[in-house]
Amino acid sequence: MASMITKPSHLRSILARTGKCLAVNWTKTSFGSERSYASKTDGESRIPKIYTKTGDKGFSSTYTGERRPKEDHVFEALGTTDELSSAIGLAREFCIDKGHTFTDQLDKIQCVLQDVGSNIATPRSSAREIHIKKTKFSSQPVADLEIWIDEFTEKLPPLTNFILPSGGKSSAALHIARTVCRRAERSVSPIVRSGEADPDVAKYLNRLSDYLFTVARYTAMKEGNEETIYKRPE
């Protein structure tokens, strides 16, 4: 799994390691960015500032070094993907409070979303081989989601009605994450169609929304909460 690649202005990131995310600092090098896992040593007092002021004029940098307006479709997609990870993080906290055992899957998904961001932040039109190698997105995370979806589906009763986001706080929070995921997919799709990002990125987001829908239903069932069924207003 490719690790998250960012420009120096993003000092904090996440790296997937043995199913968990570790904090990473990224520093500029002659070829892009390098990661450092070293903690502060004795006698070292410098603390990197979270702000760099490089975006004060409304521009930001892709991993390939392009300066683009902050409203560029790449940064829109990156922002929505970040929002998705935050929504999943909130849902995960509700699920932990209820003792659900699948929260490790949510951990892994948040790490994969960092890899999604890496790929999006590396437009192929300006990427060199080293950029592409570092941010390559594999199809394995898509396969993982499909396995999880099938496992949850086998435990659920057949869906015979339209349901509304409901079923308790955990379930409702997962539904919110699902809707953000759909928006992230819409923002990423044109980038993928233009050949600027890996097709598996779009596949992952498409499958992730199905996963979040399924696990939301499973959560409601495990907590003994009823889902609200759609009824046509009279």
NULONU-226143 format. One record per residue (C-alpha): x, y, z; residue in three letters; residue number from 1. Coordinates in nm, 2 decimals. Example, Ala and Ser with C-alpha at 12.3 -4.5 7.8 and 13.67 -1.06 7.14 Angstrom:
2
R        u        v        w   residuo   num
R     1.23    -0.45     0.78       ALA     1
R     1.37    -0.11     0.71       SER     2
//
This chain:
234
R        u        v        w   residuo   num
R     0.00     0.00     0.00       MET     1
R     0.15     0.33    -0.10       ALA     2
R     0.20     0.58     0.19       SER     3
R     0.05     0.92     0.19       MET     4
R     0.27     1.18     0.00       ILE     5
R     0.23     1.54     0.08       THR     6
R     0.41     1.87     0.02       LYS     7
R     0.60     2.04     0.31       PRO     8
R     0.30     2.25     0.40       SER     9
R     0.13     1.93     0.52       HIS    10
R     0.35     1.84     0.81       LEU    11
R     0.13     1.57     0.95       ARG    12
R     0.01     1.27     0.76       SER    13
R    -0.08     0.91     0.81       ILE    14
R     0.10     0.59     0.70       LEU    15
R    -0.05     0.24     0.69       ALA    16
R     0.17     0.00     0.89       ARG    17
R     0.04    -0.34     1.01       THR    18
R    -0.31    -0.23     0.99       GLY    19
R    -0.26     0.09     1.20       LYS    20
R    -0.17     0.45     1.11       CYS    21
R     0.14     0.61     1.24       LEU    22
R     0.21     0.98     1.25       ALA    23
R     0.45     1.09     0.98       VAL    24
R     0.65     1.41     0.91       ASN    25
R     0.73     1.49     0.55       TRP    26
R     1.02     1.71     0.45       THR    27
R     1.12     1.84     0.11       LYS    28
R     1.41     1.68    -0.08       THR    29
R     1.55     1.73    -0.42       SER    30
R     1.31     1.48    -0.57       PHE    31
R     1.00     1.54    -0.37       GLY    32
R     0.93     1.44    -0.01       SER    33
R     1.09     1.20     0.24       GLU    34
R     0.93     1.07     0.55       ARG    35
R     1.08     1.08     0.90       SER    36
R     0.97     0.87     1.19       TYR    37
R     1.23     1.00     1.44       ALA    38
R     1.09     1.14     1.76       SER    39
R     1.25     1.44     1.93       LYS    40
R     1.59     1.34     2.08       THR    41
R     1.76     1.48     2.38       ASP    42
R     1.87     1.84     2.33       GLY    43
R     1.65     1.89     2.03       GLU    44
R     1.40     2.16     2.10       SER    45
R     1.29     2.27     1.75       ARG    46
R     0.92     2.20     1.69       ILE    47
R     0.80     2.23     1.33       PRO    48
R     0.53     2.49     1.27       LYS    49
R     0.20     2.37     1.14       ILE    50
R     0.16     2.68     0.93       TYR    51
R     0.39     2.77     0.63       THR    52
R     0.21     3.07     0.48       LYS    53
R     0.27     2.92     0.13       THR    54
R    -0.10     2.91     0.06       GLY    55
R    -0.19     3.26     0.18       ASP    56
R    -0.24     3.38    -0.18       LYS    57
R    -0.50     3.11    -0.26       GLY    58
R    -0.26     2.85    -0.43       PHE    59
R    -0.13     2.52    -0.31       SER    60
R     0.10     2.25    -0.45       SER    61
R     0.04     1.90    -0.58       THR    62
R     0.29     1.63    -0.50       TYR    63
R     0.44     1.68    -0.85       THR    64
R     0.52     2.04    -0.76       GLY    65
R     0.25     2.22    -0.96       GLU    66
R     0.10     2.53    -0.80       ARG    67
R    -0.27     2.54    -0.86       ARG    68
R    -0.56     2.75    -0.72       PRO    69
R    -0.71     2.60    -0.41       LYS    70
R    -1.04     2.56    -0.58       GLU    71
R    -0.88     2.33    -0.84       ASP    72
R    -1.06     2.00    -0.88       HIS    73
R    -0.76     1.81    -0.74       VAL    74
R    -0.78     2.00    -0.41       PHE    75
R    -1.16     1.98    -0.41       GLU    76
R    -1.13     1.60    -0.43       ALA    77
R    -0.85     1.59    -0.16       LEU    78
R    -1.06     1.80     0.07       GLY    79
R    -1.37     1.58     0.03       THR    80
R    -1.16     1.27     0.08       THR    81
R    -1.03     1.42     0.40       ASP    82
R    -1.38     1.51     0.51       GLU    83
R    -1.48     1.15     0.45       LEU    84
R    -1.20     1.02     0.67       SER    85
R    -1.31     1.25     0.94       SER    86
R    -1.67     1.13     0.91       ALA    87
R    -1.56     0.77     0.94       ILE    88
R    -1.34     0.87     1.24       GLY    89
R    -1.65     1.01     1.42       LEU    90
R    -1.86     0.70     1.33       ALA    91
R    -1.58     0.48     1.46       ARG    92
R    -1.59     0.65     1.80       GLU    93
R    -1.96     0.58     1.83       PHE    94
R    -1.89     0.22     1.73       CYS    95
R    -1.61     0.18     1.99       ILE    96
R    -1.85     0.31     2.26       ASP    97
R    -2.09     0.03     2.17       LYS    98
R    -1.82    -0.24     2.16       GLY    99
R    -1.84    -0.33     1.79       HIS   100
R    -1.56    -0.56     1.68       THR   101
R    -1.53    -0.43     1.32       PHE   102
R    -1.37    -0.09     1.41       THR   103
R    -1.03    -0.23     1.30       ASP   104
R    -1.18    -0.22     0.95       GLN   105
R    -1.26     0.14     0.98       LEU   106
R    -0.90     0.20     1.09       ASP   107
R    -0.77     0.04     0.78       LYS   108
R    -1.01     0.23     0.56       ILE   109
R    -0.89     0.56     0.70       GLN   110
R    -0.53     0.46     0.62       CYS   111
R    -0.63     0.36     0.27       VAL   112
R    -0.80     0.70     0.22       LEU   113
R    -0.46     0.85     0.28       GLN   114
R    -0.34     0.65    -0.01       ASP   115
R    -0.63     0.77    -0.21       VAL   116
R    -0.53     1.12    -0.14       GLY   117
R    -0.17     1.05    -0.24       SER   118
R    -0.28     0.92    -0.58       ASN   119
R    -0.52     1.22    -0.64       ILE   120
R    -0.24     1.46    -0.54       ALA   121
R    -0.02     1.33    -0.81       THR   122
R    -0.16     1.43    -1.15       PRO   123
R    -0.02     1.19    -1.41       ARG   124
R     0.03     1.47    -1.66       SER   125
R     0.30     1.63    -1.45       SER   126
R     0.43     1.32    -1.26       ALA   127
R     0.77     1.16    -1.30       ARG   128
R     0.82     0.79    -1.26       GLU   129
R     0.93     0.83    -0.90       ILE   130
R     0.61     1.01    -0.82       HIS   131
R     0.39     0.74    -0.98       ILE   132
R     0.59     0.47    -0.80       LYS   133
R     0.54     0.62    -0.46       LYS   134
R     0.17     0.69    -0.50       THR   135
R     0.05     0.38    -0.69       LYS   136
R    -0.28     0.26    -0.57       PHE   137
R    -0.34    -0.12    -0.58       SER   138
R    -0.67    -0.31    -0.64       SER   139
R    -0.63    -0.51    -0.31       GLN   140
R    -0.82    -0.26    -0.09       PRO   141
R    -1.12    -0.29    -0.33       VAL   142
R    -1.11    -0.67    -0.29       ALA   143
R    -1.09    -0.63     0.09       ASP   144
R    -1.41    -0.42     0.09       LEU   145
R    -1.59    -0.67    -0.12       GLU   146
R    -1.50    -0.95     0.12       ILE   147
R    -1.62    -0.75     0.42       TRP   148
R    -1.94    -0.65     0.24       ILE   149
R    -2.02    -1.01     0.16       ASP   150
R    -1.95    -1.12     0.52       GLU   151
R    -2.19    -0.86     0.67       PHE   152
R    -2.46    -0.92     0.41       THR   153
R    -2.47    -1.29     0.50       GLU   154
R    -2.56    -1.19     0.86       LYS   155
R    -2.83    -0.93     0.76       LEU   156
R    -3.20    -0.99     0.68       PRO   157
R    -3.28    -0.92     0.31       PRO   158
R    -3.35    -0.56     0.23       LEU   159
R    -3.71    -0.53     0.12       THR   160
R    -3.78    -0.16     0.18       ASN   161
R    -3.61     0.17     0.13       PHE   162
R    -3.46     0.27     0.47       ILE   163
R    -3.38     0.62     0.60       LEU   164
R    -3.05     0.70     0.78       PRO   165
R    -3.14     0.58     1.13       SER   166
R    -3.08     0.28     1.36       GLY   167
R    -2.90     0.46     1.64       GLY   168
R    -2.61     0.70     1.67       LYS   169
R    -2.35     0.45     1.53       SER   170
R    -2.56     0.36     1.23       SER   171
R    -2.66     0.72     1.16       ALA   172
R    -2.30     0.83     1.17       ALA   173
R    -2.20     0.56     0.93       LEU   174
R    -2.48     0.68     0.70       HIS   175
R    -2.34     1.03     0.71       ILE   176
R    -2.00     0.89     0.62       ALA   177
R    -2.17     0.70     0.33       ARG   178
R    -2.31     1.02     0.18       THR   179
R    -1.98     1.20     0.21       VAL   180
R    -1.82     0.90     0.04       CYS   181
R    -2.07     0.95    -0.25       ARG   182
R    -1.96     1.31    -0.28       ARG   183
R    -1.60     1.21    -0.27       ALA   184
R    -1.66     0.97    -0.55       GLU   185
R    -1.83     1.24    -0.76       ARG   186
R    -1.53     1.47    -0.71       SER   187
R    -1.28     1.20    -0.80       VAL   188
R    -1.46     1.06    -1.10       SER   189
R    -1.37     1.34    -1.35       PRO   190
R    -1.00     1.32    -1.24       ILE   191
R    -1.00     0.95    -1.31       VAL   192
R    -1.18     0.98    -1.64       ARG   193
R    -0.92     1.23    -1.76       SER   194
R    -0.64     0.98    -1.68       GLY   195
R    -0.49     1.19    -1.40       GLU   196
R    -0.56     0.93    -1.12       ALA   197
R    -0.57     0.56    -1.09       ASP   198
R    -0.90     0.39    -1.19       PRO   199
R    -0.89     0.18    -0.87       ASP   200
R    -0.93     0.50    -0.67       VAL   201
R    -1.28     0.55    -0.81       ALA   202
R    -1.36     0.19    -0.77       LYS   203
R    -1.25     0.20    -0.41       TYR   204
R    -1.48     0.49    -0.33       LEU   205
R    -1.77     0.33    -0.51       ASN   206
R    -1.73     0.01    -0.31       ARG   207
R    -1.67     0.20     0.01       LEU   208
R    -2.01     0.36     0.00       SER   209
R    -2.16     0.02    -0.03       ASP   210
R    -1.96    -0.10     0.26       TYR   211
R    -2.07     0.19     0.48       LEU   212
R    -2.43     0.13     0.39       PHE   213
R    -2.40    -0.24     0.48       THR   214
R    -2.21    -0.19     0.80       VAL   215
R    -2.46     0.08     0.91       ALA   216
R    -2.74    -0.17     0.88       ARG   217
R    -2.53    -0.43     1.06       TYR   218
R    -2.46    -0.19     1.34       THR   219
R    -2.83    -0.11     1.39       ALA   220
R    -2.91    -0.48     1.40       MET   221
R    -2.64    -0.56     1.65       LYS   222
R    -2.75    -0.28     1.88       GLU   223
R    -3.11    -0.39     1.86       GLY   224
R    -3.22    -0.06     1.70       ASN   225
R    -3.50    -0.04     1.44       GLU   226
R    -3.42     0.12     1.11       GLU   227
R    -3.67     0.38     0.98       THR   228
R    -3.86     0.25     0.67       ILE   229
R    -3.95     0.50     0.40       TYR   230
R    -4.33     0.56     0.38       LYS   231
R    -4.48     0.77     0.11       ARG   232
R    -4.65     1.07     0.28       PRO   233
R    -5.02     1.07     0.24       GLU   234
//
